[in-house]
C-alpha cells in the first residue's frame, strides 16, 4: 500500500459530533474508537474519541480525535497532517519522519503503540504538527 497524507482534526470533546456532522455532509463510512476501548474503560475520558476516520465515496479520508485529560487543547491549532501506510511503505515513512524531525520538536517518538502500530508526533521547524503511523509497523527499524 502506498503511503497516504490526510488531515487530522483535534477537538476538546466533540470529535464524535463533528465527525457525524462531516459524515452527513460528505457521506461515507465512519469508524470511531474511544480511549476506553484502547485502555481502561473506567478511566477519566474513557468515552472520548481516541481516533475516528471518515472514508467518503469521493475518496476523501478525514481523521479526528478528542483531547484526553491532562493534555492541553488550544483552539485555533486544531489540525495536523497525518502520514500513514503499512509495512510496505515503512522505510518511506521513516524517512519522512527523520526529515520532519530535523530541527523540529518530537512530541511522541515514532515507536510501537498499544494499538499495535508504530506511531509518532512531531512539530516541524515551521510549527506544523505531523503524525506518522505505520500499520503493523516493524519496531526494530
Secondary structure as the mmCIF struct_conf table of DSSP 4:
data_model
#
loop_
_struct_conf.conf_type_id
_struct_conf.id
_struct_conf.beg_label_comp_id
_struct_conf.beg_label_asym_id
_struct_conf.beg_label_seq_id
_struct_conf.end_label_comp_id
_struct_conf.end_label_asym_id
_struct_conf.end_label_seq_id
STRN STRN1 UNK A 4 UNK A 11
BEND BEND1 UNK A 12 UNK A 13
HELX_RH_AL_P HELX_RH_AL_P1 UNK A 15 UNK A 26
BEND BEND2 UNK A 28 UNK A 28
STRN STRN2 UNK A 29 UNK A 34
HELX_RH_AL_P HELX_RH_AL_P2 UNK A 35 UNK A 38
BEND BEND3 UNK A 39 UNK A 39
TURN_TY1_P TURN_TY1_P1 UNK A 41 UNK A 42
BEND BEND4 UNK A 43 UNK A 43
TURN_TY1_P TURN_TY1_P2 UNK A 44 UNK A 47
BEND BEND5 UNK A 48 UNK A 48
STRN STRN3 UNK A 49 UNK A 55
TURN_TY1_P TURN_TY1_P3 UNK A 57 UNK A 58
BEND BEND6 UNK A 59 UNK A 59
STRN STRN4 UNK A 61 UNK A 66
HELX_LH_PP_P HELX_LH_PP_P1 UNK A 67 UNK A 68
TURN_TY1_P TURN_TY1_P4 UNK A 69 UNK A 70
BEND BEND7 UNK A 71 UNK A 71
TURN_TY1_P TURN_TY1_P5 UNK A 75 UNK A 76
STRN STRN5 UNK A 79 UNK A 85
HELX_RH_3T_P HELX_RH_3T_P1 UNK A 87 UNK A 89
HELX_RH_AL_P HELX_RH_AL_P3 UNK A 90 UNK A 101
TURN_TY1_P TURN_TY1_P6 UNK A 102 UNK A 103
BEND BEND8 UNK A 104 UNK A 104
STRN STRN6 UNK A 105 UNK A 112
TURN_TY1_P TURN_TY1_P7 UNK A 114 UNK A 115
BEND BEND9 UNK A 116 UNK A 117
STRN STRN7 UNK A 118 UNK A 123
TURN_TY1_P TURN_TY1_P8 UNK A 125 UNK A 126
BEND BEND10 UNK A 127 UNK A 127
STRN STRN8 UNK A 129 UNK A 134
TURN_TY1_P TURN_TY1_P9 UNK A 135 UNK A 136
TURN_TY1_P TURN_TY1_P10 UNK A 139 UNK A 140
#
